[in-house]
Amino acid sequence: MPSHTEPFQFYTERRLVQLTGQTARTLPDLLSVLRVISGACIFYHTHHLFLSHHFEKPIVYNDFANWAAEALREDALAERLAAIDLLAFTAVRQLRDAIVSMIEAHLKSTGGRARECPPGDEFHFCKSKSFIMPTGIVAGDVRDFFQKVRGITNVSLYFHFLEARLRLERRTNDFSEWLRGCGEMELADAVDRLDPYVVTLDELKDQIVELGRKHGFD
Amino acid sequence: MDSTRAGIRLADYESIVGSEALDELRVVAGYVQGRRLQNINSTAVGGGVAEILTRMVPLLRELGVEATWDVIKGDEAFFDVTKAFHNALHGKPETITDEMLECYRETIQANLSQMDFTGDVIWVHDPQPAGLITRKKQLGRAWIWRCHIDVSTPQARAWEFLAPYVEQYDASIFSMPDFAQRMSIPQFMVAPSIDPLSDKNRELEKSYVTGVLEKHHLDPERPILTQISRFDRLKDPLGVIAAYKLVKKRHDCQLVLAGGGAPDDPEGSEVLGEAQEAAGSDPDIHVLLLPPFSDLEINALVRGSTVVFQKSIKEGFGLTVSEALWKRKPVIGGAVGGIKLQIINGVTGFLVHSPEGAARRAAQLLADADLRERLGENGRLHVKQNFLLTRHVKDYMLVMLALDHPGEDVVHLC
């Protein structure tokens, strides 16, 4: 965790996908696993596509929404799941509760009717085992930070912006936290207001660099 | 035989994957350097596992991991038994007798008495050598079972025999979630990969590509639809011909169905005959039975194609899809098995469920060069990110690292 008394250390992560062996063929199956599965699993299925397909924006990043649409043809539920505002949560358990409530409400509205997916289209619950490691890139001050942020990888950006905030429950992204510590409150808030869920990681990086430039750090 | 194997170094991949990806490999390698990784499988040549190990072991060694590779010994009877296991684990009808199980146990015992277990991590590939795990009680060390096949719907007798062995490993690895079984040991997903420097995938001179097309009486100036696969009903060659015939009504094109055949595969000869019969006298349908070691020719056929099919009805991982995507070809694939991981529908190609669906997508692609180009570029990038050998090497090193941190979802390294 960066501190205002220290330079900013850029970290990155490497991931292995771990299989849980849990699967679902229907929404009630999905629901029963969602209630008890680890938070790492929820985070994986709502975030891994951000790293996988950054060359083109997929319509939906959320695996639960994609499965509801493609395997179950539950389009209304899929739309709602896809529209969940991930920035509204600062802990994975809150996100889990929101997804569970949404599916419960949908099942209630359909009188408990549950479609079964075709064989081969089952939902497989996975999670990522993340290895966090230093990149060796260190920013000594705010100007240096905005120089160096241009050169970091998408994985590093993903870690500091998405993973740190929600999975590690730091409540905000690491950049805003550190900028606040440096006394750059307005800039920190502006970075915090960026929505990483509607742009690619390349675009997010450009937006951060642009905010720095507007505040005189270019 | 692949002519590119000798002398390939990590640096040779830099122009393909970029220096960042190689730096990343070196960073991960820094955490597992000096460890002895002993691979054990059942064959030194032929088959996907041997192909991957041939290329991966030297790269791991270059990265500082002391990787080695041993092969178990067995007689014909043993390999008949493991072939039957293989089929039964895939869910095919196969009789597994007590004598077969005894033959397996005896061969494993013989290998246990002859083999030196030198690895800090012992990496056992597929069911054939899985029984070697019985040495773990005496030796300790970390043992990993790398399963390259789909064991999700096995015959009960085969799985009930194998599972007690597998459950003794420290972890298992599957190519995709759909292939796995529910087990008490940690299971990781590591997708297979293609080697961009192999004969099947390396860049070719345009003149060579044209030469191969002309050799097979294909017109390089007219669109070519291609499916590369062995002649197997599960690859649906007749469905591909049906799709081509629908496309041909509105679009000038040629079709290539090319694959190898084994002399001892009666079904293959039958399916080849059916494909030739369905092709009839259409001079634009080319059903090609290629000899072994035709990798360069296959490479050229794909590079000379306009659209590639992999219209399987059932599929393992189906790396032919990545091989085509790597060559910037849009791929129309059956929505089964690993094809679903490689084709992002509408982004790197199209997933289909019928010959009609395949025909519609092929017609759309033939009519739209921009769409072909966009999907082709996306496909190349998707493979670069996910299905190249360098990513595979990195994942194997991460699995070694994962064994040091059991039960942790987030591992902080210094």
Contacts between the chains, C-beta under 8 A, distances in Angstrom:
chain1	res1	chain2	res2	distance
A	14	B	24	7.4
A	14	B	28	6.0
A	14	B	394	7.1
A	14	B	398	5.7
A	15	B	398	7.9
A	16	B	188	5.4
A	16	B	189	7.8
A	16	B	190	7.7
A	16	B	395	6.5
A	16	B	398	4.8
A	16	B	399	6.5
A	16	B	402	5.8
A	17	B	188	6.6
A	17	B	189	4.1
A	18	B	186	6.4
A	18	B	187	6.8
A	18	B	188	5.6
A	18	B	189	7.4
A	19	B	174	6.6
A	19	B	177	5.3
A	19	B	180	5.3
A	19	B	187	4.1
A	19	B	188	6.9
A	19	B	189	5.7
A	21	B	180	6.7
A	21	B	181	7.5
A	21	B	182	3.8
A	21	B	183	6.5
A	21	B	187	6.6
A	22	B	182	8.0
A	38	B	409	6.9
A	40	B	409	4.1
A	40	B	410	7.8
A	52	B	385	7.1
A	52	B	386	7.1
A	53	B	344	6.7
A	53	B	347	7.2
A	53	B	382	7.6
A	55	B	378	6.2
A	55	B	381	4.7
A	55	B	382	7.5
A	55	B	385	7.9
A	56	B	347	5.6
A	56	B	378	5.8
A	58	B	344	7.3
A	58	B	347	7.1
A	120	B	178	7.1
A	120	B	336	6.3
A	122	B	178	7.6
A	124	B	177	3.4
A	124	B	178	6.6
A	124	B	180	7.9
A	126	B	177	6.0
A	126	B	189	6.7
A	127	B	409	6.5
A	128	B	409	7.5
A	129	B	188	7.7
A	129	B	398	8.0
A	129	B	402	5.7
A	129	B	405	7.8
A	129	B	408	7.3
A	129	B	409	6.0
A	129	B	410	8.0
A	129	B	411	7.0
A	130	B	409	6.9
A	130	B	410	5.0
A	130	B	411	6.8
A	131	B	28	7.9
A	131	B	398	6.5
A	131	B	401	6.3
A	131	B	411	4.8
A	131	B	413	5.8
A	132	B	410	6.5
A	132	B	411	6.8
A	132	B	412	4.9
A	132	B	413	6.5
A	133	B	27	6.5
A	133	B	31	7.9
A	133	B	413	4.5
A	133	B	414	8.0
A	134	B	414	7.3
A	153	B	20	6.4
A	167	B	410	7.2
A	168	B	410	7.1
